[in-house]
Amino acid sequence: MPLAYWGLDLYSARKFPIFSSHLFTAEGHKYNITAIVNNKFQLDIPNYEQQGRIHLSMFFALTYGFGFATIAATLTHVAFFYGREILQKYRASYKGREDIHTRLMKRYKDIPSWWFYLLLGVTLIVALALCIFLNDQVQMPWWGLIFASAMAFVFTLPISIITATTNQTPGLNIITEYVMGIILPGRPIANVCFKTYGYMSMAQAVSFLNDFKLGHYMKIPPRSMFLVQFIGTILAGTINLAVAWWLLNSIENICQDDLLPANSPWTCPGDRVFFDASVIWGLVGPKRIFGTLGNYQAMNWFFLGGALGPVIVWLLHKSFPKQSWIPLINLPVLLGATAMMPPATPVNYNAWIIVGTIFNFFIFRYKKTWWQRYNYVLSAALDAGVAFMAVLLYFSVGIEDRTLNWWGTNGEHCELATCPTAKGIMVDGCPDFVAF
């Protein structure tokens, strides 16, 4: 990325910040999105043509490119490295081969298949009713729901294998947005709905399988796990929706970082990326961003590169079978490493790298007994600690409209991260950099 930004000035990269999830005009100013949306929440083409094409920061554009490569690499990696094993396991499942865990779990009553079918049927009926009777609001036709469900079904197996072997879960967010953006451009709500049913259905399925796998090894009754998952999902979904609605109606200018005070905790970086994605893929459409009418058509080559990469690694593995490090090259993980950026920043990644290196390299190598006994507990404790502190800070500081000012809350500590660096590009709050 530094070469693309500073050296090649790819796509006029220096007219925009090196790291930003915002959308920009050709002059480096933030894009006025509300001006290109009509009263039906669809693209206002005359106003769009007047304002011009949407431009992305170099990092945002490359993140999408790596996202293209990741989803393609996932399919070919699983097919070449695990295809034969998948077929063997599938055939073995019909021959009744059982491991020790399965035999021990037979002490409990299994989950009736009709529980799953009934839940699937009810949710599909409700979703179809929304698409049919509230189509003016959701914008997505009924067949879009079926298509999204089919995509989630197809990708669940390969992505589950990547998750099981690497603990990293590639997302379907980009490919679902891309597909729906091509089919129904100019409809952002439809794109978001399709993304939710396609991507989140797969993600929840993988999470569900992950929990069931843990329960299987811990010998927890399957019916209890199912009921806990079901009740927990209902409660969590209801509470999340209620809290989100409350925050939107109680915090002034929430998620509008231009109108919020400095160091405000309510900038919503994750939601900003979600919103901008709905503009890129749904409102404007991929054809005007990554297609013939856009600036980033070359990014589509990442699909081909991602698909061919695992094939090359597999051929190297077959050519040099004694080199045990070759099959450890997992391109879906390597290419998808930047999936959280943005909204995650280099500060976040540096923290993750430091913690991961200490505990999964040094502690694992030199204190393996401690690692085996406490590392999983430590991981859960860190997750729980973050959630607990988020609640504590809100009720002790945030609700009183106060902020904590320290090094960790002051952004990237670098003006270049949020300002354009091209000569002559003037943006409020940013200096006019001299060309290097």
PEWO-V739795 format. One record per residue. N is the residue number from 1. RES is the residue in three letters. PSI is psi in whole degrees, 0 to 359 (NA if undefined). OMEGA is omega in degrees with one decimal (none if undefined). D_LAST is the distance of its C-alpha to the last C-alpha in Angstrom with 1 decimal. Layout:
BEGIN
<<N RES PSI OMEGA D_LAST> <N RES PSI OMEGA D_LAST>>
END
This chain:
BEGIN
<<1 MET 318 176.7 17.0> <2 PRO 322 178.4 13.7> <3 LEU 317 -179.8 13.6> <4 ALA 327 -176.6 14.5> <5 TYR 304 -173.8 11.9> <6 TRP 323 -175.2 8.7> <7 GLY 305 -174.5 9.9> <8 LEU 342 -175.0 12.3> <9 ASP 48 -174.4 11.3> <10 LEU 134 -178.3 15.1> <11 TYR 36 -177.6 17.1> <12 SER 46 -170.8 14.2> <13 ALA 326 -173.9 13.7> <14 ARG 354 171.8 10.7> <15 LYS 349 -175.9 13.2> <16 PHE 164 176.9 15.3> <17 PRO 152 179.0 15.5> <18 ILE 334 -178.3 15.0> <19 PHE 107 179.4 18.6> <20 SER 146 175.3 21.1> <21 SER 6 179.1 24.5> <22 HIS 166 176.6 24.5> <23 LEU 146 -170.6 24.6> <24 PHE 159 170.2 22.3> <25 THR 176 -179.6 22.6> <26 ALA 339 -179.7 20.3> <27 GLU 3 177.4 18.9> <28 GLY 3 178.5 17.9> <29 HIS 157 179.4 21.1> <30 LYS 139 -175.7 23.8> <31 TYR 135 178.0 26.3> <32 ASN 92 -173.5 29.7> <33 ILE 321 -177.8 31.9> <34 THR 336 -178.4 35.2> <35 ALA 341 -176.8 34.9> <36 ILE 14 178.0 35.3> <37 VAL 127 178.0 38.2> <38 ASN 184 -175.4 41.7> <39 ASN 353 175.6 44.8> <40 LYS 14 -178.0 45.7> <41 PHE 42 175.2 42.4> <42 GLN 168 -175.5 41.4> <43 LEU 128 173.4 38.5> <44 ASP 96 -171.1 38.8> <45 ILE 316 178.9 37.6> <46 PRO 316 179.0 37.5> <47 ASN 326 177.1 35.4> <48 TYR 314 180.0 33.1> <49 GLU 328 178.3 32.6> <50 GLN 320 -178.5 32.0> <51 GLN 334 176.1 29.3> <52 GLY 178 -177.5 27.7> <53 ARG 154 175.1 26.7> <54 ILE 137 177.3 25.7> <55 HIS 148 -179.6 22.2> <56 LEU 156 170.7 21.5> <57 SER 157 -177.2 18.8> <58 MET 320 -178.2 17.7> <59 PHE 319 179.6 19.8> <60 PHE 318 179.5 22.8> <61 ALA 315 179.9 22.8> <62 LEU 328 176.6 22.7> <63 THR 318 176.4 25.4> <64 TYR 321 177.6 27.6> <65 GLY 314 177.6 27.1> <66 PHE 329 174.9 28.2> <67 GLY 319 175.4 31.0> <68 PHE 313 -177.6 32.2> <69 ALA 324 -176.8 32.2> <70 THR 313 -176.4 34.0> <71 ILE 325 177.3 36.9> <72 ALA 319 180.0 37.4> <73 ALA 328 179.4 37.3> <74 THR 315 -178.0 39.8> <75 LEU 312 -177.1 42.4> <76 THR 325 178.8 42.1> <77 HIS 313 -180.0 41.9> <78 VAL 320 -178.6 45.0> <79 ALA 317 -175.1 46.8> <80 PHE 322 -175.2 46.3> <81 PHE 335 -175.2 46.6> <82 TYR 2 -176.7 49.1> <83 GLY 312 -179.1 50.8> <84 ARG 319 179.9 53.9> <85 GLU 322 178.5 54.2> <86 ILE 316 179.2 54.0> <87 LEU 319 179.7 56.9> <88 GLN 316 179.4 58.9> <89 LYS 323 180.0 58.5> <90 TYR 316 178.8 59.4> <91 ARG 322 -179.4 62.5> <92 ALA 330 -179.2 63.5> <93 SER 335 179.3 63.4> <94 TYR 348 -179.8 66.3> <95 LYS 0 174.0 68.3> <96 GLY 21 177.7 68.5> <97 ARG 129 -175.9 66.8> <98 GLU 139 173.5 66.2> <99 ASP 179 -175.5 64.4> <100 ILE 324 -179.1 65.7> <101 HIS 319 179.8 63.6> <102 THR 321 179.2 64.9> <103 ARG 320 179.1 68.5> <104 LEU 325 -179.1 68.1> <105 MET 347 178.5 66.7> <106 LYS 350 176.0 69.8> <107 ARG 336 -178.0 71.5> <108 TYR 156 174.7 69.8> <109 LYS 133 179.7 70.3> <110 ASP 164 178.7 67.7> <111 ILE 124 177.4 65.8> <112 PRO 140 -179.0 67.7> <113 SER 329 -175.9 65.7> <114 TRP 340 174.2 66.8> <115 TRP 313 -179.8 64.7> <116 PHE 315 -178.4 61.5> <117 TYR 319 179.9 62.8> <118 LEU 316 179.6 64.0> <119 LEU 317 177.7 60.7> <120 LEU 316 -178.8 58.8> <121 GLY 317 -179.2 61.2> <122 VAL 314 -178.4 61.1> <123 THR 322 177.8 57.3> <124 LEU 319 179.7 57.1> <125 ILE 316 179.2 59.7> <126 VAL 316 -179.6 58.0> <127 ALA 319 177.8 54.6> <128 LEU 322 177.8 56.3> <129 ALA 320 177.3 58.1> <130 LEU 316 -177.7 54.8> <131 CYS 329 -176.0 53.4> <132 ILE 310 -172.5 56.6> <133 PHE 341 177.7 57.8> <134 LEU 37 -175.6 54.5> <135 ASN 331 178.4 52.5> <136 ASP 330 -179.5 51.3> <137 GLN 315 -175.0 49.5> <138 VAL 340 174.9 48.3> <139 GLN 349 -175.0 47.6> <140 MET 128 177.3 48.2> <141 PRO 164 -176.1 51.3> <142 TRP 325 -178.9 53.8> <143 TRP 338 175.5 52.8> <144 GLY 323 177.2 49.2> <145 LEU 316 179.0 50.7> <146 ILE 318 179.8 52.6> <147 PHE 316 179.4 49.6> <148 ALA 319 178.7 47.5> <149 SER 322 178.7 50.3> <150 ALA 319 177.7 50.6> <151 MET 317 178.4 46.9> <152 ALA 319 -179.5 47.3> <153 PHE 316 -176.6 50.5> <154 VAL 320 -173.8 48.9> <155 PHE 349 -176.7 45.9> <156 THR 316 -178.2 47.7> <157 LEU 305 -178.6 49.1> <158 PRO 322 -179.4 46.0> <159 ILE 328 175.2 43.9> <160 SER 323 178.7 46.8> <161 ILE 317 176.7 46.8> <162 ILE 319 179.4 43.1> <163 THR 317 -177.3 43.8> <164 ALA 328 -175.1 46.9> <165 THR 342 -175.4 45.3> <166 THR 349 -175.2 41.9> <167 ASN 20 174.9 42.3> <168 GLN 135 -175.4 39.3> <169 THR 103 174.3 40.0> <170 PRO 146 -177.5 37.9> <171 GLY 158 175.4 38.0> <172 LEU 8 -173.5 39.2> <173 ASN 316 -175.6 37.3> <174 ILE 315 -176.0 34.8> <175 ILE 325 177.6 37.4> <176 THR 320 177.1 39.9> <177 GLU 318 -178.2 37.5> <178 TYR 311 -176.5 36.5> <179 VAL 312 -178.2 40.1> <180 MET 329 177.1 41.3> <181 GLY 328 176.7 38.4> <182 ILE 318 -176.3 39.5> <183 ILE 313 -177.4 43.2> <184 LEU 75 177.9 43.0> <185 PRO 154 176.7 39.7> <186 GLY 8 -179.6 39.5> <187 ARG 88 -174.2 41.5> <188 PRO 323 -178.7 39.5> <189 ILE 320 176.6 42.6> <190 ALA 321 179.7 44.0> <191 ASN 318 179.0 40.9> <192 VAL 318 179.2 40.9> <193 CYS 315 179.4 44.6> <194 PHE 318 178.0 44.3> <195 LYS 318 -178.7 41.5> <196 THR 313 -178.5 43.7> <197 TYR 328 -179.7 46.8> <198 GLY 310 -175.7 45.0> <199 TYR 309 -175.1 42.5> <200 MET 329 176.0 44.3> <201 SER 316 177.8 47.7> <202 MET 315 -178.5 46.4> <203 ALA 319 178.7 44.6> <204 GLN 326 177.2 47.8> <205 ALA 317 178.7 49.9> <206 VAL 318 177.7 47.9> <207 SER 320 178.3 48.2> <208 PHE 314 178.2 51.9> <209 LEU 323 179.0 52.4> <210 ASN 315 179.0 50.6> <211 ASP 321 179.0 52.9> <212 PHE 325 177.3 55.9> <213 LYS 316 178.1 55.0> <214 LEU 316 178.1 54.8> <215 GLY 327 177.8 58.1> <216 HIS 316 179.7 59.6> <217 TYR 330 -179.7 58.9> <218 MET 359 177.2 60.0> <219 LYS 46 175.5 63.2> <220 ILE 136 -178.9 62.8> <221 PRO 130 -176.8 65.1> <222 PRO 320 -178.5 63.3> <223 ARG 324 177.4 64.9> <224 SER 319 178.5 63.7> <225 MET 317 -179.5 60.2> <226 PHE 313 -177.7 60.3> <227 LEU 320 178.0 61.8> <228 VAL 318 178.0 59.3> <229 GLN 316 -177.2 56.4> <230 PHE 310 -178.8 58.0> <231 ILE 319 179.1 58.8> <232 GLY 321 178.7 55.5> <233 THR 316 178.9 53.6> <234 ILE 313 -179.2 55.7> <235 LEU 313 -177.1 55.3> <236 ALA 316 179.6 51.6> <237 GLY 318 -179.8 50.9> <238 THR 314 -178.7 53.1> <239 ILE 318 179.5 51.7> <240 ASN 316 -180.0 48.1> <241 LEU 318 -179.3 48.8> <242 ALA 316 -179.9 50.7> <243 VAL 317 179.2 48.0> <244 ALA 317 179.4 45.2> <245 TRP 319 179.1 47.4> <246 TRP 315 -179.9 48.2> <247 LEU 318 -179.2 44.6> <248 LEU 330 -177.4 43.5> <249 ASN 355 -176.0 46.4> <250 SER 339 -177.9 46.1> <251 ILE 118 -177.1 42.5> <252 GLU 134 177.4 40.9> <253 ASN 28 179.7 37.6> <254 ILE 137 178.1 37.6> <255 CYS 3 177.6 34.6> <256 GLN 86 -170.8 32.8> <257 ASP 336 178.4 30.0> <258 ASP 334 -176.2 28.9> <259 LEU 351 -178.5 32.4> <260 LEU 154 176.8 33.1> <261 PRO 163 -179.9 32.7> <262 ALA 143 178.7 30.1> <263 ASN 22 177.0 30.9> <264 SER 139 179.2 33.5> <265 PRO 1 -172.3 34.9> <266 TRP 34 179.8 35.7> <267 THR 343 175.1 32.3> <268 CYS 60 -177.2 33.7> <269 PRO 322 178.5 30.7> <270 GLY 318 178.7 32.9> <271 ASP 330 176.4 34.7> <272 ARG 316 178.0 31.4> <273 VAL 319 178.9 30.5> <274 PHE 317 179.7 34.1> <275 PHE 313 -179.9 33.9> <276 ASP 325 177.1 30.7> <277 ALA 323 178.3 32.2> <278 SER 329 176.9 35.2> <279 VAL 314 -177.1 33.2> <280 ILE 309 -172.2 31.2> <281 TRP 326 -174.7 34.3> <282 GLY 306 -175.4 37.2> <283 LEU 301 -178.2 36.4> <284 VAL 318 177.4 33.9> <285 GLY 147 -177.8 34.9> <286 PRO 334 -179.6 33.2> <287 LYS 327 -179.6 33.8> <288 ARG 359 177.3 31.4> <289 ILE 304 -176.2 28.7> <290 PHE 8 -179.6 29.3> <291 GLY 202 -174.9 31.6> <292 THR 339 -179.7 31.9> <293 LEU 8 -177.1 31.1> <294 GLY 182 -176.8 27.9> <295 ASN 345 -167.9 24.3> <296 TYR 39 -178.0 24.9> <297 GLN 327 -177.6 27.8> <298 ALA 341 179.9 26.4> <299 MET 339 -179.7 26.7> <300 ASN 341 177.3 30.5> <301 TRP 342 177.4 30.2> <302 PHE 330 176.0 29.8> <303 PHE 312 -178.7 33.5> <304 LEU 316 179.1 34.5> <305 GLY 318 178.8 32.3> <306 GLY 323 -179.8 33.8> <307 ALA 323 -177.0 37.3> <308 LEU 334 -176.3 37.1> <309 GLY 305 179.3 35.5> <310 PRO 331 177.6 38.7> <311 VAL 318 178.6 40.8> <312 ILE 316 178.6 38.9> <313 VAL 319 180.0 39.3> <314 TRP 319 178.1 43.0> <315 LEU 321 176.2 43.6> <316 LEU 321 178.7 42.1> <317 HIS 319 178.8 44.4> <318 LYS 328 179.9 47.4> <319 SER 328 -178.9 46.5> <320 PHE 70 -174.4 46.0> <321 PRO 339 -179.1 48.3> <322 LYS 345 179.1 48.6> <323 GLN 96 -173.0 44.9> <324 SER 344 -177.4 45.3> <325 TRP 341 -176.0 41.6> <326 ILE 312 -179.9 40.9> <327 PRO 350 176.8 42.6> <328 LEU 351 177.6 40.8> <329 ILE 103 -176.8 37.6> <330 ASN 95 -174.8 37.7> <331 LEU 324 175.8 35.1> <332 PRO 324 178.7 36.0> <333 VAL 315 -178.4 35.2> <334 LEU 316 -179.1 32.1> <335 LEU 328 -178.5 30.7> <336 GLY 8 -177.2 32.0> <337 ALA 334 -178.6 30.6> <338 THR 15 -174.7 27.9> <339 ALA 333 -178.9 30.6> <340 MET 359 -179.3 30.5> <341 MET 125 -22.3 26.8> <342 PRO 165 14.9 26.5> <343 PRO 342 179.1 28.5> <344 ALA 149 -177.1 28.3> <345 THR 170 175.3 25.2> <346 PRO 330 176.9 23.8> <347 VAL 316 177.3 26.0> <348 ASN 313 -177.4 29.0> <349 TYR 322 178.3 28.3> <350 ASN 320 177.8 27.8> <351 ALA 317 179.2 31.2> <352 TRP 320 -179.1 32.8> <353 ILE 317 -178.6 31.5> <354 ILE 310 -179.4 32.8> <355 VAL 315 -179.3 36.2> <356 GLY 319 -179.6 36.6> <357 THR 318 -178.5 35.9> <358 ILE 310 -171.1 38.3> <359 PHE 329 -177.5 41.2> <360 ASN 2 173.1 40.8> <361 PHE 296 -175.9 40.0> <362 PHE 309 179.7 41.2> <363 ILE 319 179.4 44.1> <364 PHE 321 -176.5 45.0> <365 ARG 319 -171.0 45.1> <366 TYR 343 178.9 46.7> <367 LYS 60 -170.5 48.7> <368 LYS 325 179.0 49.6> <369 THR 316 177.3 52.8> <370 TRP 317 -178.8 51.0> <371 TRP 315 -178.9 48.4> <372 GLN 328 -174.3 51.2> <373 ARG 324 -168.9 53.1> <374 TYR 346 -171.5 50.5> <375 ASN 319 179.5 47.1> <376 TYR 319 178.3 48.2> <377 VAL 320 178.6 49.7> <378 LEU 317 178.8 46.5> <379 SER 314 178.4 44.4> <380 ALA 323 179.8 46.9> <381 ALA 321 178.2 46.9> <382 LEU 317 177.6 43.1> <383 ASP 313 -179.6 43.3> <384 ALA 323 179.7 46.3> <385 GLY 320 177.7 44.7> <386 VAL 315 179.6 41.6> <387 ALA 317 -179.5 44.0> <388 PHE 316 -178.7 46.3> <389 MET 327 177.4 43.6> <390 ALA 316 178.4 42.2> <391 VAL 316 -178.4 45.7> <392 LEU 315 -179.2 46.3> <393 LEU 324 179.9 43.2> <394 TYR 311 -175.4 43.8> <395 PHE 338 -179.5 47.4> <396 SER 333 -175.7 46.8> <397 VAL 306 -173.1 43.5> <398 GLY 321 -177.0 42.2> <399 ILE 340 176.9 45.5> <400 GLU 11 179.3 45.5> <401 ASP 41 176.7 42.1> <402 ARG 158 -179.6 40.6> <403 THR 158 174.7 37.6> <404 LEU 121 -178.8 36.7> <405 ASN 109 175.3 33.6> <406 TRP 180 -174.1 32.3> <407 TRP 320 -174.6 29.3> <408 GLY 347 -179.2 30.2> <409 THR 8 -174.7 30.2> <410 ASN 35 173.7 26.9> <411 GLY 214 -174.2 24.8> <412 GLU 354 -178.7 21.8> <413 HIS 35 -178.3 21.0> <414 CYS 118 -179.4 17.3> <415 GLU 330 -177.9 15.9> <416 LEU 340 -177.8 13.3> <417 ALA 335 -175.1 16.4> <418 THR 4 -177.1 17.8> <419 CYS 149 172.6 15.2> <420 PRO 154 -177.7 12.9> <421 THR 4 178.7 9.1> <422 ALA 145 -179.7 8.8> <423 LYS 134 176.0 8.9> <424 GLY 353 178.1 12.6> <425 ILE 112 -176.4 14.0> <426 MET 121 178.3 16.5> <427 VAL 137 -179.3 18.5> <428 ASP 131 178.4 21.2> <429 GLY 1 -178.5 20.5> <430 CYS 145 177.0 16.7> <431 PRO 162 175.1 14.3> <432 ASP 101 -174.7 12.2> <433 PHE 144 175.0 8.6> <434 VAL 137 -178.0 6.3> <435 ALA 138 179.6 3.8> <436 PHE NA none 0.0>>
END
